[in-house]
Amino acid sequence: MSATQKTITPVDNSVYVERPYATPQEIAATLKAAVEAQRAWKQVPVAERGKLISKAVDIFLTHKDAMAEEITRQMGRPISQSPGEMRGFEERARYMIQIAPEALADIEAKDKAGFTRFIHREPLGVVFIVAPWNYPYLTSVNGVVPALMAGNAVVLKHSAQTPLCAERFQQAFDAAGLPKGIFQHLVLTHDDTAKVIAAPETAYVNFTGSVAGGHAVQQAALGKFMGMGLELGGKDPAYVRADAMLDHAIENLVDGAMFNSGQCCCAIERIYVHESLYDKFVEGFAGLTRMYKLGNPLDKNTNLGPMVRTSAAEFVRGQIADAVRAGAKPLIDEKDFAASKPGTPYLAPQVLVNVDHKMSVMSEESFGPVIGIMKVKSDDEAIALMNDSKFGLTAALWTMDEAAAKKIGHQLDTGTVYMNRCDYLDPALAWVGVKDSGRGATLSRVGYEMLTRPKSFHLRTQI
């Protein structure tokens, strides 16, 4: 294997970034420094940690325009949309800093004469974060900021597609005066990533990526009693009930399916529509999809960029072709999107009807700009279809009946239930998946529970 990691931009398939892989000596030194620095860092009061990390966020955001362009060049999201990631980064970082004092506070037991009893939230040690490319800052901030706020040291391994994001974190934390060794990043091969997971210094791993990647993380951790957070794949459904506000549902579900070329963990990938709205919904959905402009993501008029790489686009092309051969009807003419060409990462959006769950496009994660839409007759039928999946990250319900949304939501095998929105993470709520969508949680005060362990104090004060 080459000693250098090369990042190929999907904009024009040229080499955009090249970085050397860390040597075994550098990896060992990084882990040693993290362990040593964390011993002192965990003694720093939470409020003081918050001041330093807030300063780092301030510094980080002074470079937001340059970072937005870097996102576009590294993974292909339109430049008109990349700045939104900076806003989401700030929202999550500020919120997790804000709630840390309460979330990490000791839990007092009820009074018992002659005793002082409480549960303390103890940091785990060194947290290893393996971050993906699709939302490179939003996914990594979920782990980085709360791990540091909780008193852990962090080692970040970012995707080979978005290595500059790890460097931006490092620059901000260094400039803010974070103690040396508390945050570090490494450029690693897959084999070396597994070695860091298995290393005795690593106390917790936070991984966002594919199901296969999640299994590889678990395999690497065999032999260790170590916690881990795995945010994996999804095939997130939406259900449009008979009482939905049709135009609102269409507008938001098109965006939920096509934004970032469908390359979102919680993108809408399959839609079930009540028969009374089905025809109008399909007509409106396809019509709005045809208005997208596919092209060079550096053009401010583009709102649909290339997929991250040609192989990803070809996978989705194959899903579409297989579905059509099995009887699905495509509603979008690829010829209307001149930039869409086989053998490139540029792929036209597609809307499919006459689909069923025997088709890969309705059962396997697409991670691309394609959607299948099915007609249903009742809530029960929609619930059965939404649950007919090996994934369970989010499910979006479109209705004006909150009671019905709660009733349906309690029957869904999913981590998050939305009503009249989709494809969004609220930092006040736990981000969690079930089934093949993963384990553990990030964000909210629950996220802090994942990054600490309880230590009980049982002190007898009277003898």
C-alpha positions in Angstrom: 0.0 0.0 0.0 1.1 3.5 -0.7 2.5 5.5 2.2 0.4 8.4 1.1 -3.4 9.0 1.3 -4.8 10.7 -1.7 -8.2 12.5 -1.8 -9.8 12.4 -5.2 -12.3 15.2 -5.6 -15.5 14.2 -7.4 -15.7 17.7 -9.0 -13.2 16.6 -11.7 -11.6 13.4 -10.4 -8.3 15.2 -9.7 -6.1 14.7 -6.6 -7.2 17.5 -4.2 -5.4 16.5 -1.0 -2.4 14.2 -0.3 -1.3 13.3 3.2 1.2 10.8 4.5 -0.1 7.9 6.7 0.9 8.0 10.3 3.9 5.7 11.1 3.6 3.1 13.9 5.9 5.3 16.0 3.6 8.3 15.5 0.5 6.3 16.4 2.2 5.1 19.6 3.3 8.6 20.5 -0.2 10.0 19.9 -1.9 7.5 22.1 0.7 7.9 24.9 0.3 11.7 24.8 -3.5 11.3 24.9 -3.3 9.1 28.0 -0.9 11.4 29.8 -2.8 14.6 28.9 -6.2 13.2 29.9 -5.1 12.6 33.5 -4.8 16.3 34.0 -7.7 17.3 31.8 -10.2 15.3 33.7 -9.3 17.4 36.8 -10.2 20.7 35.0 -13.6 21.9 36.1 -16.4 21.5 33.5 -16.9 25.3 33.3 -13.2 25.8 32.4 -13.3 23.1 29.8 -16.4 24.9 28.3 -14.5 28.2 28.1 -11.7 26.7 26.1 -13.9 24.7 23.8 -16.2 27.7 23.2 -13.1 29.7 22.3 -12.1 26.9 19.8 -15.6 27.0 18.3 -15.3 30.8 17.9 -12.0 30.4 16.2 -13.2 27.6 14.0 -16.1 29.7 12.7 -13.9 32.5 11.6 -12.8 30.2 8.8 -16.3 29.0 7.9 -16.3 30.3 4.3 -13.0 28.6 3.4 -14.1 25.4 5.1 -17.4 25.4 3.2 -15.5 25.5 0.0 -13.2 22.7 1.2 -16.2 20.6 1.9 -17.4 21.1 -1.7 -14.1 20.3 -3.2 -13.5 17.2 -1.0 -16.9 15.5 -1.3 -18.9 17.3 -4.0 -21.8 19.1 -2.2 -22.9 22.2 -4.0 -21.2 25.4 -2.7 -24.7 26.9 -2.3 -25.4 24.3 0.5 -22.1 23.7 2.2 -22.2 26.8 4.5 -25.3 25.2 6.1 -23.0 22.6 7.7 -21.2 25.4 9.5 -24.4 26.6 11.1 -25.3 23.0 12.1 -21.9 22.5 13.6 -22.2 25.6 15.7 -25.7 24.7 16.9 -24.6 21.3 18.1 -21.3 22.4 19.6 -22.9 25.3 21.6 -25.7 23.2 22.8 -23.5 20.3 24.1 -21.2 22.8 25.8 -24.3 24.5 27.4 -25.8 21.4 28.9 -22.5 19.9 30.1 -22.5 21.2 33.6 -26.0 19.8 34.3 -25.5 16.6 32.3 -22.2 15.8 34.0 -23.2 16.9 37.5 -23.1 14.4 40.4 -26.4 12.6 41.0 -27.3 12.8 44.6 -29.1 9.9 46.4 -31.9 10.7 48.7 -31.0 11.7 52.3 -29.9 8.9 54.5 -28.8 9.8 58.1 -25.1 9.2 58.6 -24.2 8.8 54.9 -23.2 10.9 51.9 -24.1 9.1 48.7 -23.8 10.2 45.1 -23.0 9.0 41.6 -20.2 10.8 39.8 -19.8 10.9 36.0 -16.2 9.7 35.3 -14.6 10.2 31.9 -13.6 7.1 30.1 -10.1 8.1 29.0 -9.1 8.2 25.4 -12.0 8.4 22.9 -11.2 7.4 19.3 -13.5 8.9 16.8 -13.8 7.6 13.2 -15.7 10.1 11.1 -17.3 9.9 7.7 -17.2 12.2 4.7 -20.9 12.9 3.9 -21.4 15.5 6.6 -17.7 15.7 7.8 -18.2 18.4 10.5 -21.7 17.5 11.7 -21.0 13.9 12.2 -17.6 14.5 14.0 -18.8 17.3 16.2 -21.4 14.9 17.7 -18.5 13.0 19.4 -15.6 15.5 19.6 -17.2 18.3 21.6 -19.0 16.2 24.2 -16.1 13.8 24.6 -13.8 16.7 25.4 -16.4 18.4 27.7 -16.8 15.1 29.6 -13.0 15.1 30.4 -11.8 12.7 27.8 -8.9 13.0 25.4 -9.8 12.6 21.7 -8.0 11.1 18.8 -9.8 11.8 15.5 -9.4 9.7 12.3 -11.4 11.4 9.6 -12.4 9.9 6.3 -9.8 9.7 3.5 -12.3 11.8 1.5 -12.3 14.7 4.0 -8.9 14.9 5.8 -8.9 18.7 5.9 -11.7 18.6 8.4 -9.5 16.9 11.0 -6.8 19.5 10.4 -9.4 22.3 10.9 -10.4 20.9 14.3 -6.7 20.6 15.3 -6.0 24.2 14.3 -8.9 25.6 16.2 -8.2 23.6 19.4 -4.5 24.5 19.3 -5.3 28.2 18.7 -7.7 28.2 21.6 -5.0 26.9 24.0 -6.4 23.3 24.6 -3.7 21.4 26.5 -1.3 19.5 24.2 -2.4 15.9 23.7 -6.1 16.4 24.6 -7.1 16.6 20.9 -5.1 14.9 18.2 -5.8 13.6 14.7 -4.2 10.8 12.7 -4.2 9.8 9.0 -4.6 6.0 9.1 -5.0 3.0 6.9 -7.8 0.6 7.6 -5.4 -1.8 9.2 -3.9 0.9 11.5 -7.4 2.1 12.4 -8.2 -1.4 13.6 -4.9 -1.4 15.6 -5.9 1.9 17.4 -9.3 0.4 18.3 -7.5 -2.7 19.7 -4.9 -0.7 21.6 -5.0 -0.8 25.4 -4.9 3.0 25.5 -8.3 3.4 23.6 -11.2 3.4 26.0 -14.1 4.1 23.6 -14.7 4.2 19.9 -17.2 6.4 18.1 -17.8 5.2 14.5 -20.0 6.6 11.9 -20.1 4.7 8.6 -21.4 1.6 6.9 -22.8 -1.6 8.4 -19.7 -3.5 7.2 -17.5 -0.8 8.9 -19.4 -1.3 12.1 -18.8 -5.0 12.0 -15.1 -4.3 11.4 -15.0 -2.0 14.5 -16.6 -4.7 16.6 -14.2 -7.3 15.3 -11.2 -5.1 16.1 -12.4 -4.6 19.6 -12.7 -8.3 20.4 -10.9 -9.2 23.5 -11.6 -5.8 25.1 -14.4 -4.7 27.5 -14.8 -1.4 25.7 -17.8 0.7 24.9 -18.6 1.9 21.4 -21.0 4.0 19.5 -21.9 2.9 16.0 -24.0 5.1 13.7 -24.4 2.9 10.6 -26.7 2.6 7.6 -30.3 3.6 7.0 -33.2 3.1 4.7 -35.4 5.8 6.3 -39.1 5.7 5.4 -41.7 8.5 5.3 -45.5 8.0 5.5 -47.8 10.6 4.1 -51.2 10.2 5.8 -54.6 11.2 4.3 -54.6 14.3 6.5 -51.2 15.6 5.5 -50.6 19.1 4.2 -49.7 17.9 0.7 -47.6 20.8 -0.6 -45.6 20.9 2.6 -45.0 17.2 2.5 -43.9 17.2 -1.1 -41.5 20.1 -0.7 -39.8 18.7 2.4 -39.7 15.1 1.2 -38.0 16.0 -2.1 -35.4 17.9 -0.1 -35.1 15.1 2.4 -34.5 12.6 -0.4 -32.3 14.7 -2.7 -30.2 17.0 -0.5 -26.5 16.2 -0.6 -27.3 13.9 -3.5 -29.1 11.6 -1.0 -25.8 11.0 0.8 -27.2 11.4 4.3 -27.5 8.8 7.0 -31.1 9.9 7.6 -32.0 10.7 4.0 -35.5 9.7 3.0 -35.1 6.5 0.9 -38.6 5.2 0.6 -42.1 6.8 0.8 -45.5 5.4 1.5 -48.5 7.6 0.6 -52.2 7.1 1.5 -54.2 6.2 -1.6 -56.3 9.3 -1.4 -53.2 11.6 -1.9 -51.1 9.2 -3.9 -51.6 10.5 -7.5 -51.3 14.2 -6.5 -48.2 13.5 -4.3 -46.4 11.5 -7.1 -47.1 14.2 -9.6 -45.9 17.0 -7.4 -42.9 15.1 -6.2 -41.7 14.2 -9.7 -42.4 17.8 -10.9 -40.3 19.3 -8.2 -37.5 16.8 -8.7 -37.3 17.8 -12.3 -36.4 21.3 -11.3 -33.1 20.3 -9.8 -29.9 21.6 -11.5 -27.2 18.9 -11.6 -23.7 20.1 -12.4 -20.4 21.5 -11.1 -20.8 22.0 -7.3 -18.7 25.1 -7.4 -21.3 26.8 -9.5 -23.7 28.7 -7.2 -26.7 27.8 -9.4 -26.1 24.1 -8.9 -28.3 22.4 -6.2 -27.4 18.8 -7.0 -23.8 17.9 -7.2 -21.9 14.7 -8.0 -21.9 11.7 -5.7 -18.8 11.2 -3.7 -17.2 8.9 -6.3 -18.0 7.1 -9.6 -18.5 3.7 -7.9 -21.2 5.1 -5.6 -23.1 6.6 -8.6 -22.8 3.3 -10.5 -24.2 1.4 -7.6 -27.3 3.6 -7.6 -27.5 3.3 -11.4 -27.5 -0.5 -10.9 -30.3 -0.3 -8.3 -32.5 1.8 -10.7 -31.8 -0.5 -13.6 -32.6 -3.6 -11.6 -35.9 -2.1 -10.3 -37.0 -1.1 -13.8 -36.3 -4.6 -15.1 -38.5 -5.9 -12.2 -41.4 -3.6 -13.3 -40.7 -0.3 -11.6 -41.6 2.8 -13.6 -39.1 5.7 -13.7 -40.7 9.2 -13.8 -37.5 11.2 -14.5 -35.9 11.3 -17.9 -32.1 11.2 -17.4 -31.7 13.1 -20.7 -33.1 16.2 -19.0 -29.9 16.2 -16.8 -27.1 16.7 -19.3 -24.3 16.3 -16.7 -25.5 12.8 -15.8 -23.2 10.4 -17.5 -22.3 6.7 -16.8 -18.8 6.3 -15.7 -18.8 9.6 -13.8 -20.0 10.5 -10.3 -22.7 12.8 -11.8 -26.1 11.1 -11.5 -29.6 12.5 -12.3 -32.2 12.2 -9.6 -34.8 9.5 -10.1 -38.3 8.8 -8.8 -39.7 5.3 -9.1 -43.2 4.0 -8.8 -44.6 0.5 -9.1 -42.0 -0.6 -6.7 -42.1 -3.3 -3.9 -39.9 -4.6 -1.2 -38.4 -7.3 -3.3 -36.4 -4.6 -5.1 -33.0 -3.6 -3.7 -34.0 0.1 -4.1 -36.7 -0.4 -1.5 -34.7 -2.6 0.9 -30.9 -1.8 0.6 -29.4 1.5 1.4 -29.0 3.6 -1.7 -27.2 6.6 -0.4 -28.0 8.5 -3.6 -30.6 10.6 -5.3 -33.3 8.0 -5.9 -36.6 7.3 -4.2 -39.3 4.7 -4.5 -42.9 5.6 -3.7 -45.7 3.1 -2.8 -49.4 3.5 -2.3 -51.0 2.3 1.0 -54.5 2.0 2.3 -54.1 2.4 6.0 -51.9 3.3 9.0 -51.4 -0.4 9.7 -50.2 -1.2 6.2 -47.8 1.8 6.4 -46.5 0.7 9.7 -45.8 -2.9 8.5 -44.0 -1.6 5.5 -41.9 0.9 7.4 -40.9 -1.8 9.8 -40.1 -4.2 7.0 -36.4 -3.3 7.0 -33.1 -4.4 8.6 -32.5 -0.7 9.4 -34.0 1.6 11.9 -32.5 5.2 12.1 -35.4 7.6 11.5 -39.0 7.5 10.3 -41.0 10.6 9.2 -44.8 10.9 9.5 -46.7 13.6 7.6 -50.0 14.3 9.4 -51.8 17.1 11.2 -52.8 14.6 14.0 -50.2 14.6 16.7 -52.0 11.9 18.7 -51.9 9.7 15.6 -48.2 10.4 15.1 -47.4 9.4 18.6 -49.5 6.2 18.3 -47.8 5.2 15.1 -44.4 6.3 16.4 -44.6 3.9 19.3 -45.1 1.0 16.9 -42.1 1.8 14.7 -38.7 0.1 15.1 -36.6 3.3 14.7 -34.4 5.6 16.7 -36.1 8.9 15.9 -39.7 9.6 14.9 -40.4 12.9 13.0 -43.7 14.6 12.4 -43.9 17.0 9.5 -40.1 17.2 9.1 -37.2 14.9 8.3 -33.5 14.7 7.8 -32.5 16.9 10.8 -30.7 16.3 14.1 -31.9 18.2 17.1 -29.0 18.3 19.6 -31.5 18.2 22.5 -32.5 14.7 21.4 -30.5 11.5 21.5 -29.3 10.4 18.0 -29.6 6.7 18.0 -30.3 3.8 15.7 -31.7 0.3 16.1 -31.2 -3.0 14.2 -28.4 -2.6 11.6 -28.5 1.2 12.0 -26.2 0.9 15.0 -26.0 1.1 18.8 -25.3 3.7 21.4 -26.2 7.4 21.2 -24.8 10.8 20.6 -26.1 14.3 21.4 -28.4 15.3 24.2 -27.6 14.5 27.8 -27.9 10.8 26.8 -24.8 11.3 24.7 -22.8 12.3 27.8 -23.9 9.0 29.4 -22.1 7.2 26.6 -18.9 9.1 27.1 -18.6 8.6 30.9 -19.1 5.9 33.4 -20.8 6.0 36.7 -18.7 6.0 39.8 -20.6 5.6 43.0 -19.6 7.3 46.3 -21.0 5.6 49.5 -19.5 7.6 52.4 -20.4 6.7 56.0 -20.1 9.9 58.0 -21.3 8.8 61.4 -20.0 5.8 63.3 
